[in-house]
Amino acid sequence: MSDELLSPEELWDAQYFGLILELEKKNTSKYESFADQLLKKNEIIIEVEGTEIKFKLTPIGCRYTLINSKDGTGMESWTRMGWGKAAKRKALPRFFAKAEADLLIEL
């Protein structure tokens, strides 16, 4: 479908979800490593474009928090992943990609 036929909301959605998929594909091994660390420690902090993103496991999901040090704005997100480590291990790479995409879009 051509971009001219999309509404502004549809165009934004296509760009946003396309960015998530691109980041997930490009950073697969990095995100899998982050997932391993998070499953061992229950909390990790990563840096993207000079901004720290804190990930914390919850009993049935994962939360991330970021605060832009330049202007103090922040963002939080949580997603349900299930109780088991296997379910979390499977879902975490896409969640890392989503967090990074959220940050990059804000910048």
HELIX and SHEET records of a PDB file:
HELIX    1   1 ASP A    3  LEU A    5  5                                   3    
HELIX    2   2 PRO A    8  LYS A   26  1                                  19    
HELIX    3   3 THR A   28  LYS A   41  1                                  14    
HELIX    4   4 LYS A   85  GLU A  106  1                                  22    
SHEET    1   A 4 GLU A  43  VAL A  48  0                                        
SHEET    2   A 4 THR A  51  THR A  58 -1                                        
SHEET    3   A 4 GLY A  61  ILE A  67 -1                                        
SHEET    4   A 4 GLY A  74  ARG A  80 -1                                        
END                                                                             
